[in-house]
Amino acid sequence: MLRLIRAYYRREYRNVPLQNLVMIVGAIIYILNPFDLIPDWIAGLGFADDAVVLAFAVRQTRQTLDDFMTWEIASRERPAL
């Protein structure tokens, strides 16, 4: 997800539906935000809500993430000019 956002920001990869981009960015912000639904300092549950949000975002954007990974691998295999 982070590599996709970086490639999108650098204008290297733009084949991302806006809805999926918003979902990915939102999930990352939620995970990094210390003020979430269940505080991270609560043992056992603190990271559970983060995991649920991340899993939901991955499930909803799976095709976009797969397409990006395919593009990323193909762009590495191209010979430099």
C-alpha positions as a Markdown table, in Angstrom:
| # | Residue | x | y | z |
|---|---|---|---|---|
| 1 | Met | 0.0 | 0.0 | 0.0 |
| 2 | Leu | 2.8 | 2.4 | 0.9 |
| 3 | Arg | 4.6 | 1.7 | -2.4 |
| 4 | Leu | 1.5 | 2.3 | -4.4 |
| 5 | Ile | 0.9 | 5.6 | -2.6 |
| 6 | Arg | 4.5 | 6.6 | -3.3 |
| 7 | Ala | 4.3 | 5.7 | -7.0 |
| 8 | Tyr | 1.0 | 7.6 | -7.3 |
| 9 | Tyr | 2.5 | 10.7 | -5.6 |
| 10 | Arg | 5.5 | 10.6 | -7.9 |
| 11 | Arg | 3.2 | 10.2 | -10.9 |
| 12 | Glu | 4.8 | 6.9 | -11.9 |
| 13 | Tyr | 1.6 | 4.9 | -11.5 |
| 14 | Arg | -1.9 | 6.5 | -11.9 |
| 15 | Asn | -4.1 | 3.5 | -12.6 |
| 16 | Val | -5.8 | 3.7 | -9.3 |
| 17 | Pro | -9.6 | 4.4 | -8.9 |
| 18 | Leu | -10.1 | 7.4 | -6.6 |
| 19 | Gln | -12.4 | 5.3 | -4.3 |
| 20 | Asn | -9.6 | 2.8 | -3.8 |
| 21 | Leu | -7.0 | 5.5 | -3.3 |
| 22 | Val | -9.1 | 7.1 | -0.6 |
| 23 | Met | -9.7 | 3.8 | 1.1 |
| 24 | Ile | -5.9 | 2.9 | 1.1 |
| 25 | Val | -4.9 | 6.4 | 2.4 |
| 26 | Gly | -7.7 | 6.3 | 5.0 |
| 27 | Ala | -6.6 | 2.9 | 6.3 |
| 28 | Ile | -3.0 | 4.0 | 6.6 |
| 29 | Ile | -4.0 | 7.2 | 8.4 |
| 30 | Tyr | -6.2 | 5.2 | 10.8 |
| 31 | Ile | -3.4 | 2.8 | 11.6 |
| 32 | Leu | -0.9 | 5.6 | 12.2 |
| 33 | Asn | -3.3 | 7.8 | 14.2 |
| 34 | Pro | -2.8 | 7.3 | 17.9 |
| 35 | Phe | -6.5 | 8.3 | 18.6 |
| 36 | Asp | -8.4 | 5.3 | 17.1 |
| 37 | Leu | -11.4 | 3.4 | 18.3 |
| 38 | Ile | -9.5 | 1.1 | 20.7 |
| 39 | Pro | -6.3 | 2.7 | 22.1 |
| 40 | Asp | -3.2 | 0.7 | 21.1 |
| 41 | Trp | -2.0 | 0.5 | 24.7 |
| 42 | Ile | -4.9 | -1.9 | 25.6 |
| 43 | Ala | -3.2 | -5.3 | 25.6 |
| 44 | Gly | -4.6 | -7.7 | 23.0 |
| 45 | Leu | -7.2 | -5.4 | 21.7 |
| 46 | Gly | -5.2 | -2.3 | 20.9 |
| 47 | Phe | -4.0 | -3.4 | 17.6 |
| 48 | Ala | -7.1 | -5.6 | 16.7 |
| 49 | Asp | -9.1 | -2.6 | 15.4 |
| 50 | Asp | -6.1 | -1.6 | 13.3 |
| 51 | Ala | -5.8 | -5.1 | 11.9 |
| 52 | Val | -9.5 | -5.2 | 11.0 |
| 53 | Val | -9.3 | -1.8 | 9.2 |
| 54 | Leu | -6.2 | -2.9 | 7.3 |
| 55 | Ala | -7.8 | -6.3 | 6.4 |
| 56 | Phe | -11.0 | -4.6 | 5.2 |
| 57 | Ala | -9.0 | -2.1 | 3.0 |
| 58 | Val | -6.9 | -4.9 | 1.5 |
| 59 | Arg | -10.0 | -6.9 | 0.7 |
| 60 | Gln | -11.8 | -4.0 | -0.9 |
| 61 | Thr | -8.8 | -2.9 | -3.0 |
| 62 | Arg | -7.3 | -6.3 | -3.8 |
| 63 | Gln | -7.5 | -6.0 | -7.6 |
| 64 | Thr | -5.9 | -2.5 | -7.5 |
| 65 | Leu | -3.1 | -3.8 | -5.3 |
| 66 | Asp | -2.6 | -6.8 | -7.6 |
| 67 | Asp | -2.5 | -4.6 | -10.7 |
| 68 | Phe | 0.0 | -2.3 | -9.0 |
| 69 | Met | 2.3 | -5.2 | -8.0 |
| 70 | Thr | 2.1 | -6.6 | -11.6 |
| 71 | Trp | 3.1 | -3.2 | -13.0 |
| 72 | Glu | 5.8 | -2.8 | -10.4 |
| 73 | Ile | 7.4 | -6.2 | -11.3 |
| 74 | Ala | 7.2 | -5.5 | -15.0 |
| 75 | Ser | 8.8 | -2.0 | -14.6 |
| 76 | Arg | 11.7 | -3.6 | -12.8 |
| 77 | Glu | 12.3 | -6.1 | -15.5 |
| 78 | Arg | 12.4 | -3.5 | -18.3 |
| 79 | Pro | 16.0 | -2.8 | -19.4 |
| 80 | Ala | 17.3 | 0.7 | -18.8 |
| 81 | Leu | 17.8 | 2.9 | -21.8 |
